[in-house]
Amino acid sequence: MKSINPATGKIIAEYTEHTPEQCDQIIDKVFDTWKVWKQSLFLERSNLMNKAADILLTQKNKFARLITKEMGKILGEAIAEVEKSAWVCKYYAENAEKFLSDETIESDAYKSFVAFEPIGPVLAVMPWNFPFWQVFRFAAPTLMAGNAGVLKHASNVPGCALAIENIFREAGFPENLFKTLLIPAKTVNSIIENNKVSAATLTGSEYAGSKVAEACGKNLKKTVMELGGSDPYIVLEDADMDRCVQTAVTARMINNGQSCIAAKRFIVVKEVYDEFVEKAVKLMEDLKTGDPYDPKTNFGPLARLDLLEELNEQIHKSVAMGATLKCGGQRLAGKGFYYQPTVVADITENMPLFYQETFGPAMAIIKAESPTDAVNLANNSIYGLGGSLWTANLEKGIRLARQIESGAVFVNGMTKSDPRLPFGGIKRSGYGRELSHYGIKEFMNIKTIWVAK
């Protein structure tokens, strides 16, 4: 297993994969540790989770540099990712006990209530694009709920995976409560088949999600899936155009465009279409690339060469079908996996930039005839993760937001995840929810207790 620096294309380190026997041994230890951990008090869990948050904050520069080295995120964004990971730890340290307290329900019993009880080790199959945040948004509620964690991280960020395992160990959690398996994707099914793994969660592609869901279905194990997205960014005639366009570029370029909830399809009503395109091109052309450790750098490399090649194919197939390339559209010369910030206008529904998920620095701009047409275009997608809608009329914005088929809609703001709000999608963007009080209950035994005198 190799870790490759996407800014240089050079190998950082090589790691020995765990054998099937080693995986079984690790899971045995996790299961035995969980049987004790599930009896622990919330106060103990909370103290340890707060320590994990403190480690993240006091060593954030070290962890951020590791993120940048392994997957190319610019350093400022990597620091923000570590800080957000600390936030989710503190959030569940403070709120888990309240979220999982018994819920009294009146019935024909003398007393009846719902108890929330841990179910065991949960397998997390996690992606490379937010190598700390994606793991901690799973791990913080999972451990606070009294479950255990088994992590199969993306194969290009093994250093991040092992660093996270060490953070929990350094914070004082039981040594085998949260463990990393260094394994390729093809061996995930064997982990799911292990009787001591109780459930699985995956953040990644729809293909990967379908395979894990299929394996879990055969083994009757609960799953949560956060998969791909092709988030619409709807701009109405009365939008604050300068703020809207600036946010649009940020929403497209965050993590160099490599985010499931990045804005990807920019659907603009015809009255302000030309203005939006002109301003978007100007802002995209002003972005500066370079060393991702340099604070002057606005965007870094794509994480892998194959991702760059796939994006380039989507762009040029769409242009060949009639779209207009306004800027960018080429790999940058030199070392590393850098791609020009790209704007493609006149996108129609039959083009790859419309109906496929795009991972990278490319804005696909679509003209809508009306607000109703914009919503219809937004909903014409196999995905339904998030979305944004821009208008000065908040009542209208909320009404249209209710019509958009997705797990979240942000009116006059950029789609983002927040520990306080449930996160997840519909359609081929997945199912189930992470974060908030909804997320922590996904992998609990929601047990009815009925009592008569």
N, C-alpha and C positions, 0 to 999 in steps of 0.2 A: 504494500500500500504506500503510494507516494504522495507527498505534499509538494505542490509546485507553485512557485511565486508567479502569479499572473502578470505582474508588472515587468518581469524579466524573462519568464519562461524557464527559469532554472529550478532544479530540484532543491527543496529546502531540507527534506528529511525523508527517510524511508522507515516504515513500521512493519513489524511482523504481525501477520493476521492471527487471530485466535483460531485454534483448531476446534472442530465440533466437540471434542472431549473437554477442552478448556471452557467452551461456552456453557456446557452442561454443568460443569463445576462452579462456574461463576453464578449461574442462575440458582443452583442449590443453595449457595451461601446467601444470595439475596433473599430467597424465600425464607430461610431459617431466620435471618435478621428481621424480616418483615413480621414474623409471628410474634416477636417481642415488641417491635416498634409500634404495632397497631394498638398496643395497650398503653402507650405513652400518653402523658398529659399534654394538652394544648400548650400549656405554659412552657414545657420543655421544648416542644417543637418550635414555638415562637422564638424563644431565646436563640436557638441554633440558627433559625432562618435569618434573624436579624444579624447574627454574626457573619453569615454568608454574604449578606448585603454589605456589611462593613468591609469585608475583604475585597469585594468587587470595587467599592468606591476608593479604598486606600491604594489599590493596585490597578486602577483603571487604565493608566497609561501603558502598563505592561501588557494587559490583556488586549487593549485596543491595537497595539502594535502587532500582536500575534494575529488578530483578525485581519488586519491590513495585509500582513505578509502572506497569509494563506489564501485569502479570497479577493483581495484587491480593493476593498472599500477604502475611500479616503479617510485619513486618520481622524478628522473631526467627526465624521459620521460614526466611526468605530467607537470613539469615546462616548458619544451619545448612546450607542447601543449598550455599552457596558452600564452606563448610568440607568438606562431604562430597565435593564435586568435587575439591578439593585432595587429599583422602585417596585417591581412585581414581587420581589422577595419580601419587602417591607409591607406591601399591601396585604399579602396573605398572612404574614405573621400577625398583623393587626386584626384581620377580619375572619380568618378561617373558623375560629370557634363559634362566632356569631352565625356564620353562614350554615354551619353544620349542627346547630343546636336542634333539639327535638322540636317537632312541629305538632302541636295539639290540634286534633280534628274531632269535632263533635260527631258522635254516631250513636248507635243503640247500646254501646258499652258504658260501663261505669267510667272507664277512661280509655281513650284511644289516641294514639299519636304515631308519628312517623319518625324513625331514627335513621340517621345516615351513617353507615358503617363501611370501613375500607374493605376492598375486595382482594388486594394482593399486589404483586409486582405488575407494573404496566410497562409494556415495550413502547419506546418512542423512536420512530424512524424520522429523523430530522434532516433538513436541507442545509446547504452551505451558505445561502445568501444572507441570513442573519444568524451566524453560527453560535452566538451566545443567547440572543433574545429568544429565538425559537425554542431553545432548550429550557431556558429558565421559565418561560411562560407555561411550559408543561410541568417542569420539576417543582416549582414553588407550590402550586396548589396540590400536586400529587403527594409530596412529602408531608405537607401540612395536614392533609386529609388522613394520614396514617397509612398510605400506600407506600410502595417502593418503586424505584425506577430502574429500567434497563435501557440504555441508550445505544442505538445504532445510528451514528451520525454519518453525514455524507463522507464519502471516501477521500475527498480532497481537503477536508479540515480535521484530520485526526489530532493535530496538536491542540485545537480548540476543545475537542471532545475530552481529551485527557486532562486539560487544564480545568474544565468544569467539574469533572469527577474529583479532582484534587481540592477544589474550593470547598465542596461539601465536606470532604474529609478534614480539611484544615479548620472548618467552622465547628467541628466536633460531632457531626452526625456519625452514627455507627458506620464502621468502615465499609461494610458491604450492603448498605442501604441503597446506594445509587452507583451503578457500575456501567462502564463503557465496554461494548463489544466491538473489537476491530474486525469487522467482517464485511465481505462484499454483499451487494444487494441480493444476489442469487441464493444466499443461505438464510435469508430472513424467514422463509417459510418454516424451516426447521426450528427456529426460535419460537414461532407462533404455535407450533405443534407441541412444544414442551408444556406439560400439564401444570407446571408451577408458574407459568406466565398467564395472567388472568385476563388481560385486555391489551389493546394496541391503539396508538394514536400515530397519525402520519401527517406531516406537512410536506408537500411536494407536488409532483406532477399528477395529472389525472390517471396516467398509465400506472404509475407506482401505487397510487391509492387503490386502483381497481384490483391490483394483484394482492395487496395486503388485505383488502376487504374480502376478497375471494377466499384467501387462506383462513382468515378469521371466521368467515361464514361456515366453512367446512368444519371448523373446530368450535363453533358456537361461542365465540368470544366477542365482547363488545368492542366497537371501534368508534373513533372520532376522526374525521377526515377534513383537512384544510388543504384544498388542492389549487389548481390553477385559477387564474382570473384574467378577464379582459375588461377591466373596469371602465365604464363610460364616464365622461367628464362633460356634462351638458352645460352649454353657455346660452342663456337667453338674452334677448335684446336689451334688457334693462340692467344687465350685470355691470358691476364696477370693473370696467375692462382692464385697467392697469393692474389692479390687485388680482383679478381673475387670471390674467396671462402670466404674471409672475408666479402665482401659485401653481399654475398649470405646468410650467417648466420645472419647478421644484418637484411637483408630484410625479412627473415623468422621469426626472433624472436622479431621484433619490436612489442611493446604492447603484448608481450608473444604470438606472432603469430595471434593475434585477430584483423586483419585488412583486409578490403575488397581488398586492393591493395598489401597486403603482397605477396612476391614470394611464390608460393605453389608447382608448378610442375617444377622441375629442370631437364631440358632436355639437356643432355651432349653428344657430339659426341663421338664415341667409342674410338678415339685416346687418349683422355684425361679423359675418364670416371673413370678408377680406381684411378687415381691421385686425381680427384675431390672428389670422395667418401671418400678416406682416409683422406684428409685434412679437409673435412667437419665434419667427425666424431670426429677428434681431437679437433676442435674448439667447437663443440657442447658439448663434454664431459668436456671441461674446464670451461663452464659457471657455475656460482654460484647463487644459489637461497637463499632465506631468507626473512627477513623483507623488504617489498617493500619501507619502509622509509630509509633503510640503503643504503648509497651511494655505498657500496661494492657489493650490490645485482645486478646481471645481468638480472634476470627475476623474475617475480612475479607470482601470482596465476591466474588461469583462473577465469573469472568473476562469473561463476555459476557452480554448480555441474553437471547440465544436459549437459553443454557444454563439460566438462571433460569426461563424460561418452560417449557422441557421438563421440568425437575424438578417445577415446580408442577403440571403436567398429570399426571405420574406419580402424585404424591401424591393428588390429588383424584379421579382415576379409581379408585385403590385404595380410597379412603374410600367412594366411591359404590357400590363392589362389596361393602362390608361391613366394611372395616377400621376401626379406631378411632383417630381423631386425638387423641393425648394432649397434645401441645403443638406450637406453631409452626404451620406450614402457610400462611404468608403472606409476601409480599414486604414488606420493611421500608420505611416511608415515608421520603421524602427522596431525595437524589441518590445515584447509584451503584447497583450491582447486588447489593444486600444481601438475604439471605433468612433468615428466622428459623430457628434450630436446631429441628428437627422430630423428633418421635417418633411413629411410627405402629405400633400393635399389632394383633394378630389378623390378621396377614397370612396369606393362603393362596396356594397355588401358581398360581392362575389370575390373580393380580393383577400389574399392571405392576411394583410395587415388589419382587416376587419374581423374575420371570423376565427383567426388563430390567436393564441396567446403569444405576445412578443416580450422577450426578456432582453432589454438593452435600451440604448439611448435613442429611440425613434418615436416621434410623435406622428400618429395617423389622424388626419383631420378630415371630418365628414360634414357635409352641408345638410342641414335639416330645413324643411320648408316651414315648420311651425313647432311650437312646444310639444304638441301631440305627436308630431312626426319624430321629434327628438327622442321622446320616451319610447316610441315603437322601435326606433333604431337601436336604442340602448338595450331593449329587451330581446332583440333579435340576436341572441347569443346562446351558446351552450353553457356559458358561465354565468355565475351570479354571486360574486364575492362582495364587492363594494361598489361605490359610485359617488360622484359629486354632481351637484347641480347649483348653478349660479344665477341668482335673480335678486332684485331689490325688493320684490314682493314676497315677504316671508310666508304669508298665508298660501300663496300660489306655490311657493317652493315646497312647503310641507305636503300640499295636496299632490303635487307631481312626484315627490319622493315616495309617497305611499304606492304609487303606480309602478315604480321601478322594481324589477324582480332581482333582488339581491339581499345579502345578509346585513348590509348597512348602506345608508346614504347620508352623505354629509352635505348640508346646504350651506353654500358660501364658505366652504372649507375643504381642506385636503383629507382624503380618506386615510385613516391611521388606526392603529390598535392602541388601546388604553386599558390598563388593568381593571378599571372601574366599569367598563362596558363589555357586553358579550361580543365575541368575535367568531365569525364563521360564515359559511355560504350555503347556497342552494344550487340546484341543477348539478352540473359536473364540477362545480367548485367545492363540492363536499357536503358534509352533514355533521351535526353536533356543534357544540359551542365550546370555545375556550374563554378564559378570563371571566371576571365578574363572579357573582354567586352561582350563575348557571354553569360555568366551566368546572368549578370544583366539585360539582355534584354528578358530573358525567360518569365518573368511575367509582361510584359509591353504590352499596346495596341500600336502596331506598326501602326500608323495612317497615311494614305496618305492625304495630303492637296493640292488641285489643285485650282489654282487661274487664272482667265482670266480678262482682262481689260474690 
